[in-house]
């Protein structure tokens, strides 16, 4: 670690989404923060490409922004109410994506980096922290690609092996290499963002013969070989490689990322047999992400197979798909309700390393960890958000409600929310009822917070 004489109140390790959010929440409340990030110190991860804070390494989508009928959209809303820097910068960097919130990943990271780097209460230090600090309030937000030395230190502190899963990255295509005489722009059912025109996605159609040949190509394509110690590492269901999905049945993709419903091929006026969708990846619209096409195919196999997709025959790839091993701790066993490590309560964990999955979920846990640390610094109690809110439901899953014997990464979803008691609600109205209750309970909780 670099020598540094600056005084700080909280040490945050990791400058990803959770660490950046935690630093912001503390700094704007007057807390001095040391934010340690190993990228930029000569150390890089297998997935990152820059040293920017809050770099997005997988999709550029924060998923649905619908706060009425979608749990992650509700989480967006709750974080906005709590002055989240991640949601602020996502708004500044957003690109068209229908009802989803997607961002230009470079602009997004630049906004976060500039805000945190110039904040008077934040000292961003480019260093690789190799051991858990023995004293001082600490938030570990190193994510699923924690440096090996620090991971070993965490393992020693917890006395347990970290769990692990594989996370995959989808390819990105240059827009000018897409044949728009074959592909067309349309959002499913013509549903666009509020300021959009219902044409937020590029669609590449397949007939039955093309689809079956593509499916077989996924089965036959040369895959990344795992090391012996990786053989039993599971995949995360929310980021499943497309060839693994395809292996579950010939029609699995047609009911998943390649479903054609609500998309009218202008050349036929009908739904295709299957569709490959691409989502805008940057503000300029020059890069497009292949939606749901996370893959462990080797690079040469990817190029050969993906150029059989109608409209992508001459595709040029800005990035090909990839696969990396992620680790996370068994949080329900190891952490208390305040995200503190039970064996070393001066240390909190936040973000994906706790076993939450998704950009927004990771940021949300960073936000909560910071507010918990702030209350501790002020010698004040911290009342956790109600379990009926998305913040509270996610926290409850991480810190005790999940089955510790089979703990797996989890996105926010209404299945984590407690049922509404006392009256039977029709299924079609259940999501709206959950969000209405969450809004009421979050408002009441926020009024109880100490400024």
C-alpha positions in Angstrom: 0.0 0.0 0.0 1.2 3.5 -0.8 2.2 5.7 2.2 -0.4 8.4 2.7 -0.6 10.9 5.5 -4.1 12.2 4.8 -6.7 11.6 7.5 -9.8 9.7 6.6 -12.8 8.3 8.5 -13.7 5.4 6.3 -11.6 3.2 4.0 -13.4 1.9 0.9 -11.6 -0.8 -1.0 -12.8 -1.0 -4.6 -13.8 1.7 -7.1 -16.6 -0.2 -8.9 -20.3 0.7 -8.7 -20.7 -0.3 -5.0 -17.5 1.4 -3.9 -18.2 4.6 -5.9 -21.8 4.8 -4.5 -20.5 4.3 -0.9 -17.8 7.0 -1.3 -20.4 9.5 -2.6 -22.9 8.8 0.1 -20.3 9.3 2.8 -18.5 12.2 1.2 -21.6 14.3 0.7 -22.4 13.9 4.4 -19.0 15.3 5.4 -17.1 12.1 5.9 -13.5 11.8 4.8 -13.0 8.8 2.5 -10.0 6.9 1.2 -11.1 5.1 -1.9 -8.6 2.4 -2.9 -8.7 1.1 -6.5 -6.1 -1.3 -7.8 -6.7 -0.4 -11.5 -4.3 2.4 -12.4 -1.6 1.0 -10.1 -0.3 -1.5 -12.6 -2.9 -4.2 -11.7 -5.8 -5.1 -14.0 -8.6 -7.6 -13.8 -9.5 -10.2 -16.5 -12.7 -8.3 -17.4 -11.9 -4.5 -17.1 -10.5 -2.5 -19.9 -9.9 0.9 -18.3 -9.0 2.4 -14.9 -12.2 4.4 -14.7 -14.3 4.3 -11.6 -17.6 2.4 -11.9 -16.6 0.8 -15.2 -19.3 -1.5 -16.6 -17.7 -4.7 -17.7 -20.7 -6.7 -18.9 -23.9 -5.3 -20.3 -24.5 -1.5 -20.6 -28.1 -2.0 -19.3 -29.4 -1.3 -15.9 -32.5 -3.3 -17.0 -36.1 -2.1 -16.6 -36.8 1.5 -15.5 -40.5 0.7 -15.0 -41.1 1.5 -11.3 -44.7 0.4 -11.4 -44.4 -3.2 -12.5 -40.8 -4.2 -12.2 -38.7 -4.8 -9.1 -35.5 -3.4 -10.5 -37.4 -0.3 -11.8 -38.6 0.2 -8.2 -35.0 -0.1 -7.0 -34.1 2.6 -9.5 -36.8 4.8 -8.0 -35.7 4.2 -4.4 -32.1 4.9 -5.1 -33.0 8.2 -6.9 -34.8 9.3 -3.8 -31.7 8.6 -1.7 -29.5 10.7 -4.1 -27.6 7.9 -5.7 -24.6 9.0 -7.8 -25.0 5.9 -9.9 -28.5 6.8 -10.9 -27.5 10.5 -11.5 -24.8 9.5 -13.8 -26.8 6.8 -15.5 -29.4 9.5 -16.4 -26.6 11.7 -17.9 -25.2 8.9 -20.0 -28.4 7.1 -21.0 -29.0 5.8 -24.5 -32.3 4.6 -26.2 -33.3 1.2 -24.9 -37.1 1.1 -24.8 -38.4 0.8 -21.3 -35.0 -0.2 -20.0 -32.3 2.1 -18.7 -29.1 1.6 -20.7 -26.0 3.9 -20.8 -23.0 4.8 -22.8 -20.5 2.9 -20.6 -17.6 5.4 -21.2 -19.6 8.5 -20.6 -21.1 6.9 -17.5 -17.7 6.0 -16.0 -16.3 9.4 -16.9 -19.1 11.2 -15.0 -18.7 9.1 -11.9 -14.9 9.4 -12.0 -14.9 13.2 -12.4 -17.4 13.7 -9.6 -15.5 11.5 -7.1 -12.0 12.6 -8.1 -12.8 16.3 -7.5 -14.7 15.9 -4.3 -12.9 17.5 -1.4 -13.8 14.6 1.0 -12.6 11.8 -1.2 -9.0 10.7 -1.7 -8.9 8.3 -4.7 -5.7 6.2 -4.3 -4.5 3.8 -7.0 -3.2 0.9 -4.9 -3.7 -2.8 -4.6 -4.8 -3.5 -1.0 -3.5 -7.0 -0.2 -4.8 -7.5 3.3 -8.0 -6.6 5.2 -7.2 -3.7 7.5 -6.9 -4.7 11.1 -8.5 -1.5 12.4 -10.7 1.4 11.2 -14.1 1.5 9.6 -13.8 -0.3 6.2 -16.1 -1.1 3.4 -14.9 -3.9 1.1 -16.5 -3.4 -2.3 -13.9 -5.2 -4.5 -16.5 -7.1 -6.5 -16.3 -10.6 -7.9 -12.8 -10.0 -9.4 -11.1 -9.4 -6.1 -7.3 -9.5 -6.3 -5.9 -12.9 -5.2 -4.0 -11.7 -2.2 -7.0 -9.8 -0.8 -9.3 -12.8 -1.6 -7.0 -15.0 0.5 -7.0 -12.5 3.3 -10.9 -12.5 3.2 -10.8 -16.3 3.2 -8.6 -16.3 6.3 -10.9 -13.8 8.1 -14.1 -15.7 7.3 -12.7 -19.1 7.9 -14.7 -20.3 4.9 -14.0 -20.8 1.2 -15.6 -18.2 -1.1 -18.2 -19.6 -3.4 -17.8 -19.0 -7.1 -19.7 -18.8 -10.4 -19.0 -18.0 -14.0 -20.1 -14.7 -15.5 -20.1 -14.1 -19.2 -19.8 -11.0 -21.5 -21.7 -10.4 -24.7 -20.1 -9.2 -28.0 -20.3 -5.6 -29.2 -20.8 -4.9 -32.9 -19.9 -1.8 -35.0 -23.1 -0.3 -36.3 -21.8 0.5 -39.7 -21.0 -3.2 -40.3 -24.7 -4.2 -39.8 -26.7 -4.7 -43.0 -29.8 -2.6 -42.4 -31.4 -3.8 -45.6 -32.0 -7.1 -43.7 -32.1 -5.9 -40.1 -34.5 -3.2 -38.9 -35.1 -1.0 -35.9 -38.0 -1.7 -33.6 -38.7 -2.2 -29.9 -40.9 -5.2 -29.0 -44.5 -4.2 -29.4 -43.2 -0.8 -30.5 -42.7 0.1 -26.8 -40.0 2.8 -26.6 -38.5 5.0 -23.9 -40.6 8.0 -22.9 -38.7 10.2 -25.4 -38.1 7.5 -27.9 -39.9 6.4 -31.1 -40.3 2.6 -30.4 -37.3 1.8 -32.4 -34.6 1.3 -29.8 -33.3 -2.1 -30.9 -31.8 -3.5 -34.1 -33.5 -6.8 -35.0 -31.9 -9.6 -37.2 -34.5 -12.1 -38.3 -34.1 -15.8 -38.8 -36.3 -18.3 -40.5 -36.6 -21.9 -39.2 -33.8 -23.3 -41.3 -31.4 -20.5 -40.3 -32.3 -20.8 -36.6 -31.8 -24.6 -36.5 -28.4 -24.2 -38.3 -27.4 -21.5 -35.8 -28.5 -23.7 -32.9 -26.4 -26.5 -34.1 -23.5 -24.2 -34.6 -23.7 -23.2 -30.9 -23.6 -26.8 -30.0 -20.7 -27.6 -32.2 -18.6 -24.5 -31.7 -15.2 -24.7 -29.9 -15.6 -23.6 -26.3 -13.3 -22.1 -23.7 -11.6 -24.9 -21.8 -11.8 -24.7 -18.0 -8.9 -25.4 -15.6 -9.3 -28.4 -13.4 -10.2 -26.4 -10.3 -13.0 -24.6 -12.3 -14.8 -27.8 -13.3 -17.6 -27.6 -10.7 -18.1 -23.8 -10.7 -21.8 -23.1 -11.5 -23.1 -20.5 -13.9 -25.2 -17.6 -12.7 -28.7 -18.0 -14.2 -29.1 -14.3 -15.0 -26.0 -14.3 -17.2 -26.1 -17.7 -18.8 -23.8 -18.3 -21.8 -26.1 -18.6 -24.9 -24.7 -22.0 -25.8 -25.5 -23.3 -22.3 -29.1 -22.1 -22.8 -29.2 -23.7 -26.2 -28.1 -27.0 -24.7 -31.3 -27.1 -22.7 -33.5 -27.6 -25.7 -33.8 -26.7 -29.4 -36.5 -24.1 -28.7 -35.1 -22.6 -25.5 -33.5 -19.6 -27.2 -36.8 -18.9 -29.1 -38.5 -18.4 -25.7 -35.5 -16.5 -24.3 -33.2 -13.9 -25.9 -34.2 -14.8 -29.4 -37.9 -14.7 -29.0 -39.6 -13.0 -32.0 -43.0 -12.0 -30.5 -44.0 -8.4 -31.0 -41.4 -7.8 -33.8 -42.7 -7.3 -37.3 -40.2 -7.9 -40.1 -40.9 -5.1 -42.5 -40.0 -7.3 -45.4 -42.8 -9.8 -44.6 -45.1 -8.0 -42.2 -44.9 -11.1 -39.9 -43.0 -12.2 -36.9 -39.8 -14.1 -37.8 -39.1 -17.6 -36.5 -36.4 -16.2 -34.3 -34.7 -12.8 -33.8 -31.3 -11.6 -32.6 -31.6 -8.2 -31.0 -28.9 -5.6 -30.6 -29.1 -2.7 -28.1 -27.3 0.6 -28.4 -24.1 0.6 -26.3 -22.8 4.2 -26.6 -24.3 7.7 -27.1 -23.0 8.0 -30.7 -24.9 4.9 -31.7 -21.7 3.5 -33.3 -21.6 0.4 -31.0 -24.4 -2.1 -30.4 -24.5 -5.0 -27.9 -25.8 -8.4 -28.8 -28.6 -8.8 -26.2 -28.4 -12.1 -24.3 -25.4 -13.3 -26.3 -23.0 -13.9 -23.4 -20.8 -16.7 -24.5 -17.8 -19.0 -23.8 -17.2 -19.8 -27.5 -13.6 -19.1 -28.5 -13.1 -15.9 -30.4 -12.6 -17.6 -33.9 -15.8 -19.6 -33.4 -17.8 -16.5 -32.3 -16.8 -14.6 -35.5 -17.6 -17.5 -37.8 -20.9 -18.3 -36.2 -22.2 -14.8 -35.5 -21.6 -13.8 -39.1 -24.2 -16.4 -40.2 -26.8 -14.3 -38.5 -28.8 -12.4 -41.2 -27.7 -8.8 -41.2 -24.4 -9.6 -39.5 -22.7 -11.3 -42.4 -20.0 -8.6 -42.5 -20.1 -7.7 -38.8 -17.1 -6.1 -37.2 -16.7 -6.7 -33.5 -15.5 -4.0 -31.1 -15.5 -6.7 -28.4 -16.1 -10.4 -28.5 -17.8 -12.3 -25.8 -15.9 -13.8 -22.9 -16.1 -15.7 -19.6 -14.6 -15.0 -16.2 -14.8 -16.6 -12.8 -16.5 -14.5 -10.1 -16.3 -15.1 -6.3 -18.6 -14.0 -3.5 -18.9 -14.7 0.2 -21.7 -16.7 2.0 -23.2 -13.4 3.3 -26.2 -14.9 5.2 -23.7 -16.8 7.4 -20.8 -14.3 7.6 -22.5 -10.9 7.8 -24.9 -9.3 10.3 -27.9 -7.2 9.4 -25.6 -4.1 9.2 -23.4 -5.8 6.6 -20.6 -6.2 9.1 -18.3 -9.2 9.1 -19.2 -11.0 12.3 -15.6 -12.0 13.0 -14.3 -8.5 12.4 -17.2 -5.9 12.8 -15.1 -2.9 11.8 -15.3 -4.3 8.2 -18.4 -4.1 6.0 -18.9 -5.8 2.7 -20.9 -4.3 -0.2 -21.7 -5.0 -3.9 -21.4 -8.2 -5.9 -18.9 -9.8 -3.4 -21.9 -10.1 -1.0 -23.8 -12.3 -3.6 -26.2 -9.7 -5.0 -26.2 -9.7 -8.8 -26.6 -6.7 -11.1 -25.3 -3.2 -11.4 -28.1 -1.5 -9.6 -28.3 -4.1 -6.8 -24.5 -3.8 -6.2 -24.8 0.0 -6.1 -27.8 -0.3 -3.7 -25.8 -2.4 -1.2 -22.9 0.1 -1.4 -25.4 2.9 -0.6 -26.7 1.1 2.4 -23.2 0.1 3.7 -22.2 3.8 3.5 -25.3 4.9 5.4 -24.7 2.3 8.0 -21.1 3.4 8.4 -22.2 7.0 8.7 -24.6 6.2 11.5 -21.9 4.3 13.3 -19.5 7.3 13.0 -22.2 9.5 14.5 -22.9 6.9 17.3 -26.5 6.7 16.1 -28.7 3.7 15.5 -29.4 2.7 11.9 -32.8 1.3 11.1 -32.7 -0.9 8.0 -35.2 -0.2 5.2 -38.5 -2.1 5.6 -38.4 -5.5 4.0 -41.4 -4.3 1.9 -39.1 -2.0 -0.1 -36.7 -3.2 -2.8 -33.7 -2.0 -0.7 -35.0 -3.8 2.3 -35.9 -7.0 0.5 -32.4 -7.2 -1.2 -30.7 -6.5 2.1 -32.8 -9.2 3.9 -31.8 -11.7 1.2 -28.1 -11.0 1.6 -28.0 -10.9 5.4 -30.1 -13.8 6.5 -33.3 -14.7 4.7 -31.6 -16.7 2.0 -30.7 -20.4 2.5 -27.0 -20.2 3.4 -26.5 -23.9 2.5 -27.3 -23.1 -1.2 -26.6 -19.4 -1.4 -26.5 -18.1 -5.0 -26.3 -14.6 -6.6 -29.7 -12.9 -6.9 -31.1 -10.0 -8.7 -33.9 -8.0 -7.1 -37.3 -9.5 -7.8 -40.8 -9.5 -6.3 -40.2 -13.1 -5.0 -38.0 -11.5 -2.3 -40.8 -9.3 -1.1 -43.1 -10.4 1.8 -46.7 -11.1 0.6 -49.4 -8.6 1.2 -51.4 -9.9 4.0 -55.1 -9.4 4.8 -56.6 -9.4 1.3 -56.4 -11.4 -1.9 -55.0 -9.4 -4.8 -55.5 -10.6 -8.4 -52.3 -11.7 -10.0 -52.4 -9.0 -12.6 -52.5 -6.3 -9.9 -50.0 -7.8 -7.6 -46.9 -6.0 -8.9 -48.6 -2.6 -8.7 -49.7 -3.5 -5.2 -46.1 -4.3 -4.2 -44.8 -1.1 -5.6 -47.5 1.0 -4.0 -46.8 -0.5 -0.6 -43.0 0.0 -1.1 -43.4 3.7 -1.9 -45.5 4.3 1.2 -43.1 2.4 3.5 -40.0 4.0 2.0 -41.4 7.4 2.5 -42.1 6.6 6.2 -38.6 5.2 6.6 -36.9 8.2 5.0 -38.7 10.6 7.4 -37.1 8.7 10.3 -33.6 9.1 9.0 -31.3 11.5 10.8 -30.0 14.3 8.4 
